[in-house]
Amino acid sequence: MRLFLFLILLNLCFYSCKKYDAALTAFYLKPSKASVTSNLSQGSNSSKITDLWVYTNGQFQGAYPYNHLIPIVNNNKSAKIQIFAGIKNNGIAETRVFWPFYSPLEFDTLIESGKTIEMPLVFEYNSNTKFVINENFDNVGNVFNNSSISDTIYNIISSEESLESNFLKLELKGQSIIGQIETSQTYSLPAGSENVYLELNYKCNKEFSIGLIGDKDPQLKEAITLSAKENWNKIYIQLSNAVSSAPVSNKYKLYFRMINNNDNSKLYIDNLKLIYL
């Protein structure tokens, strides 16, 4: 079905053909967007695809910014193409990786060298993805508890600042010093796996930390500290080191922690997904 749709799109979306040197051996793909489609069990389709990792006939061809022209080297022959979505690991530009939780797009097609094709690239979640937590805060539930050491409580609200609908708000005012929330349950996560991640949308006016609390040891195992973001931001956070480093537990809680510095500190969270392969 994907191949059939792709061939139709190639015919409909072809928009330019320029004169190139006779030695040219590639056609060009221009993604009009790179997005994700998801079903109800997979939650929001919010994504932040920054790069596209391209393989042609089984050979790695390169990683390209998603909004740039991508040369597909085919020498005027049929080519089997695989395109993987790429993200900034932990939101860091220097640590770009392909995102294994989205299935690659696969095409087998013949396009004349020198032509440029414009089309959207829409990815889907890998069917092997395990969704441990999938929370958009739109339904009544108790995914989080207020920590016993927290000076404040969180609220689930909807306002003009909403990203999609409801979101979690953690706010520290006045003399409040620590705001910390923890999942109400512990979860089994695979030690030794590189593919344990947290997806979320957030915005905040102060830095905050995210990490795990093991069922065998109450110490905080911080995974990352994120700086202030004025606007909603999407991030993919690798939790593998926190899961696998000592002390190792059988199960973990996820926590968010913010410290107040005699100011009004706010943290908004939405579309939280704890996943692994």
N, C-alpha and C positions, 0 to 999 in steps of 0.2 A: 504494500500500500504506500509506504514512504517513497519507494522508487517511482511509483506511478505519479504521485503528487509532485515529486521533484521534477520529473520530466515536463509535467504540465506547467509548473512554475517557470521552468527555463524558457518555455515557449512564450509565456505571457509576460515575463519580467525582463526579457532581453531588451536592452535600451540603447546600446551603443556599439559601434564597430569602427575602430580607428585603424589607420594604416601604421603598421609597425615594420621593423626590419624583417627581412625574409628569414632570418635565423631564429625568430621568436618561437618558443616552444611551449608557451603556456596560455591558458585563458585565465580570466580574472573573475573572482567572485566578490561582489560588494554586498555585505550583509546590511539590510535596511534597519534591522534591529536584532538583538540577541536576547531572548527571553525564555521563560520557563512556563510550562503548563502543568497544573497539578490537580489531583482529585481531592475530594473532601477529606479522606483519611491522611493525605499528605499536607494539608494545610495551605497556607497562603502561597501564591506564586511569586512573591517578592524575591528578587534576585539582584545580584551585582556581578554580572559576567564582564570581565575586563579584557580577556584575551581569548583567542581561538587557537587551539593546537591542532595542526593539520598533518594528516598522513595521506600519502598518495601511493597506491599499490603496495601498502604495507611498510613504506619507508617514511620516517619522520621528515617532514619538509620544513617545519618551522612553527613558531608561535607568533601570532600577529594580534595587534590591538583590534578589538571586534569591529570597530567602525572604519577600518582601513581596507583598501583593496588587497585581496589575497590572491597571489598567483598560484594557479594549479598547473603544475608541469605535466603535460600529457602528450607532447609531441604529436598532436593531431590524432591521437589514438584514444580508445576507450580507457577510462581511468576509474579505479575504485578509490573513493575518497572517504576518509573518516575525519570527523571534526569533533574535538573534545572541547567542552567549556573550560575556561581558565579563570581562576580567581586570585585575589591577593590573600595569601595565607596570613591569618591574624590581622588583616587589613594593612599589611606592610608591602609597599610597592616593590621592594627588593626581593621579596619571597613569593614570587608568582608560581602557582602550580596548577595543573589541570585538576578539575573537581570530579572525583570518582563517583560522587553520588548522583550525577546526571549521566544518563546514557549517551554515548556518542551518536552523532548523526552519521548515517552511512549512505553513500550514493554510488551508483555504478552508472556512468554516463559518458557520452561522447559529445564534446563541445569543440568547435573549431578554435584553434589557437589564435590569440589576438582579440577574441571577443570578450565582452564584459557583461556579466549577468548580475542583476540586483534581485535579492530575495531575502525574506526574513529567515532567521534560524531559531527554531523553537525546540528547546530541550525538554526532556521528561526525566523524572527521578528514576534512578536505577531500581529495578524490581527487588534487588537484594538489600536495599536500604532498610535498616531497622530504626523505626521511630520510637524512641524511648519516651520522649516528651514531645507533644505537639500542641502548643498552647497559643491561642490568639486572644484570650481573655474576653471572648464574646459570650461565653456560656458560664453559668454559675459553677464554681468548682473551688478546690482548695489545693492547687498545685503548690502554692507557697505558704509558708508560715512566717510570722515576724519572729526573728531570733530573740532569745531571752536577754541578749546583751544590747539589743537595739533600743535607742531612745525615741523611736518613732514607729509608726505603722504605715504600711502601704495601703493604697486604695486602687480600685479598678474603676476607671472613669472614661467618659467620652466627652470631648470638648472640641473647640475649634483647632486645637493642636493635634487632633487625632491623625494618625497615618491612614488607617482603614476604618476602624470603628473604635471599640474599647481598647484601652491600653492600661498597663500597670504604672502607677506613679508612686515614687518614693521621694519624700521631701523632708528635709531637715531645716528647722527654723530655730531662731533664737539661741537658747542654751543647749539644744540637742547636739550631740557630738557624733554618735555612731548610728547609722542606718544600715541594718543588715536583714536580708530576707533569705530563707532557706527553703528548699523543697520540702513538702510535708512527708514525702516518702524517700527511701533510699532506693537506688537503682543499680543493677548489675551492669558493669561496663567491662569490655574485654581488655585485660592487661596485655601489653606487648603489641597491640595493634596501632598502626599509624593513623588509622581512619576512625577516630573518635572525635566528633566535632559538635560545636554548638553554633547554630544559626540564629541570628536575631536582628531585629531592627531596634535602634535606640537613639536617643538624644539626651544631652545632659549639659549642665553648666559647670560641672566640676568633674574631676577624674573619679573613676570608681574601679573596683577590682572584681574579678569573677574567678571562682575556683570551686574546689570540691572538699567535702568533709567526709572522711571514711567512717564506716560503722565500727571499726576496730580502734580508731584513734581520732579524738575530737579536734586535732589541730587543723588549721586552715591550710589547704594546699593550693596556693594561688596559681592560676593559669595565665592570667594577663591583667594588666592595668590599662584602661582606656582613657584617653584624654577627652576634654570637653568637645562636644559637637553641637553647634547651634541648630542644625537641621537634622532631620531623621537620616540615619545612616544604616546601611546593611553591612554586616560583617560575618565572616566565617572563622570561628575560633577553634584552634586545634587543642583538644584536651588530653591528647595521648600521653604527654609527659606527666601531667598531673595524675593520671590514672595509674601509670606504670612505675612512678618513682616511689621510693620508700617514704613512709610506711604504706605498704600496699594493703588494701582492704577488699573484702568481697563485694561490698556495695558502697555507694556514695550518695550523698546529697549534693545538690548544686546550690551555690550561694552567690549573692550579689552584695557588695559592701561599699558604703560611701562614708567618708569622714567629713564632718562639717568644720569649717574654719571661721567661726563667728560670722557666718554669712548664710544666705538662703540657698541651700543646695538642692537641686532637683535632678531626678533620673526618671526617664520614661522608657518603657520596654514594651515591645510588641513582637508578635510572630516568632515566638521562641521554639526552637526545635533542637532537641538533643538526639543525635543520630550516630549510627556506626555501621560499618560493613563487616 
